[in-house]
């Protein structure tokens, strides 16, 4: 994991074609819409750190419609 609790490591695409690059970004906050660079990854798993529906610490599988396609995906330490 990242050394700073306010940042998250992620693989991202600046443009379609080249391989994803490893970088850091701020831990995502719930918000409408998307912003570039785009985070790919259509499936993932991890532990809940905050949720209205799942208990903190629960192990979850990520596989929602559009994940990594029409919205940011699972190639990051923190995913909404």
Short mmCIF file of the C-alpha atoms (twelve columns), coordinates in Angstrom:
data_MODEL
# 
_entry.id   MODEL 
# 
loop_
_atom_site.group_PDB 
_atom_site.id 
_atom_site.type_symbol 
_atom_site.label_atom_id 
_atom_site.label_alt_id 
_atom_site.label_comp_id 
_atom_site.label_asym_id 
_atom_site.label_seq_id 
_atom_site.Cartn_x 
_atom_site.Cartn_y 
_atom_site.Cartn_z 
_atom_site.pdbx_PDB_model_num 
ATOM 1  C CA . UNK A 1  0.000   0.000  0.000   1 
ATOM 2  C CA . UNK A 2  0.946   3.637  -0.288  1 
ATOM 3  C CA . UNK A 3  3.011   5.160  2.481   1 
ATOM 4  C CA . UNK A 4  0.663   8.173  2.791   1 
ATOM 5  C CA . UNK A 5  -2.884  7.428  4.030   1 
ATOM 6  C CA . UNK A 6  -4.231  10.195 1.758   1 
ATOM 7  C CA . UNK A 7  -2.903  8.613  -1.451  1 
ATOM 8  C CA . UNK A 8  -3.636  5.412  -3.335  1 
ATOM 9  C CA . UNK A 9  -1.416  3.527  -5.806  1 
ATOM 10 C CA . UNK A 10 -3.168  2.837  -9.088  1 
ATOM 11 C CA . UNK A 11 -2.588  1.588  -12.622 1 
ATOM 12 C CA . UNK A 12 -3.961  4.140  -15.067 1 
ATOM 13 C CA . UNK A 13 -4.316  4.825  -18.773 1 
ATOM 14 C CA . UNK A 14 -3.422  8.239  -20.205 1 
ATOM 15 C CA . UNK A 15 -4.691  7.053  -23.591 1 
ATOM 16 C CA . UNK A 16 -5.811  3.800  -25.183 1 
ATOM 17 C CA . UNK A 17 -3.018  1.725  -26.705 1 
ATOM 18 C CA . UNK A 18 0.032   1.891  -24.402 1 
ATOM 19 C CA . UNK A 19 0.319   -0.286 -21.295 1 
ATOM 20 C CA . UNK A 20 -1.087  1.106  -18.019 1 
ATOM 21 C CA . UNK A 21 1.298   3.126  -15.826 1 
ATOM 22 C CA . UNK A 22 1.735   2.885  -12.052 1 
ATOM 23 C CA . UNK A 23 1.115   6.129  -10.198 1 
ATOM 24 C CA . UNK A 24 -0.464  7.656  -7.114  1 
ATOM 25 C CA . UNK A 25 -3.594  9.728  -6.663  1 
ATOM 26 C CA . UNK A 26 -5.675  11.035 -3.792  1 
ATOM 27 C CA . UNK A 27 -7.911  8.430  -2.149  1 
ATOM 28 C CA . UNK A 28 -11.195 8.758  -4.098  1 
ATOM 29 C CA . UNK A 29 -14.221 10.442 -2.525  1 
ATOM 30 C CA . UNK A 30 -17.761 9.611  -3.653  1 
ATOM 31 C CA . UNK A 31 -18.615 12.092 -6.456  1 
ATOM 32 C CA . UNK A 32 -20.694 12.337 -9.606  1 
ATOM 33 C CA . UNK A 33 -18.967 11.768 -12.946 1 
ATOM 34 C CA . UNK A 34 -15.435 10.690 -13.815 1 
ATOM 35 C CA . UNK A 35 -12.113 12.377 -14.371 1 
ATOM 36 C CA . UNK A 36 -9.018  11.381 -16.384 1 
ATOM 37 C CA . UNK A 37 -6.728  9.489  -16.197 1 
ATOM 38 C CA . UNK A 38 -8.987  6.464  -16.509 1 
ATOM 39 C CA . UNK A 39 -8.515  3.523  -14.085 1 
ATOM 40 C CA . UNK A 40 -9.171  0.134  -15.724 1 
ATOM 41 C CA . UNK A 41 -9.879  -3.277 -14.128 1 
ATOM 42 C CA . UNK A 42 -13.203 -5.093 -14.468 1 
ATOM 43 C CA . UNK A 43 -12.993 -7.287 -11.339 1 
ATOM 44 C CA . UNK A 44 -11.334 -7.146 -7.947  1 
ATOM 45 C CA . UNK A 45 -11.578 -7.981 -4.269  1 
ATOM 46 C CA . UNK A 46 -10.645 -6.234 -1.066  1 
ATOM 47 C CA . UNK A 47 -11.653 -5.106 2.391   1 
ATOM 48 C CA . UNK A 48 -14.294 -2.469 3.141   1 
ATOM 49 C CA . UNK A 49 -12.925 0.674  4.787   1 
ATOM 50 C CA . UNK A 50 -16.194 2.676  4.638   1 
ATOM 51 C CA . UNK A 51 -19.694 1.729  3.456   1 
ATOM 52 C CA . UNK A 52 -23.384 2.417  4.035   1 
ATOM 53 C CA . UNK A 53 -24.233 -1.258 3.370   1 
ATOM 54 C CA . UNK A 54 -21.232 -3.448 4.326   1 
ATOM 55 C CA . UNK A 55 -19.471 -3.726 7.717   1 
ATOM 56 C CA . UNK A 56 -15.982 -2.232 7.966   1 
ATOM 57 C CA . UNK A 57 -13.343 -4.922 7.388   1 
ATOM 58 C CA . UNK A 58 -15.666 -7.197 5.369   1 
ATOM 59 C CA . UNK A 59 -14.035 -8.981 2.413   1 
ATOM 60 C CA . UNK A 60 -15.884 -8.078 -0.792  1 
ATOM 61 C CA . UNK A 61 -15.738 -8.950 -4.496  1 
ATOM 62 C CA . UNK A 62 -16.001 -6.138 -7.048  1 
ATOM 63 C CA . UNK A 63 -17.831 -6.947 -10.246 1 
ATOM 64 C CA . UNK A 64 -20.385 -4.232 -10.953 1 
ATOM 65 C CA . UNK A 65 -21.745 -3.258 -14.334 1 
ATOM 66 C CA . UNK A 66 -19.415 -0.776 -16.013 1 
ATOM 67 C CA . UNK A 67 -16.527 -1.322 -13.563 1 
ATOM 68 C CA . UNK A 68 -13.344 -0.548 -15.496 1 
ATOM 69 C CA . UNK A 69 -15.331 0.196  -18.652 1 
ATOM 70 C CA . UNK A 70 -17.659 3.175  -18.222 1 
ATOM 71 C CA . UNK A 71 -16.416 4.123  -14.736 1 
ATOM 72 C CA . UNK A 72 -13.106 3.833  -12.865 1 
ATOM 73 C CA . UNK A 73 -12.128 0.225  -12.246 1 
ATOM 74 C CA . UNK A 74 -10.329 -2.033 -9.779  1 
ATOM 75 C CA . UNK A 75 -6.657  -1.433 -10.669 1 
ATOM 76 C CA . UNK A 76 -6.199  0.777  -7.614  1 
ATOM 77 C CA . UNK A 77 -5.724  0.374  -3.869  1 
ATOM 78 C CA . UNK A 78 -8.985  2.279  -3.218  1 
ATOM 79 C CA . UNK A 79 -12.137 1.761  -5.317  1 
ATOM 80 C CA . UNK A 80 -15.629 3.261  -5.065  1 
# 
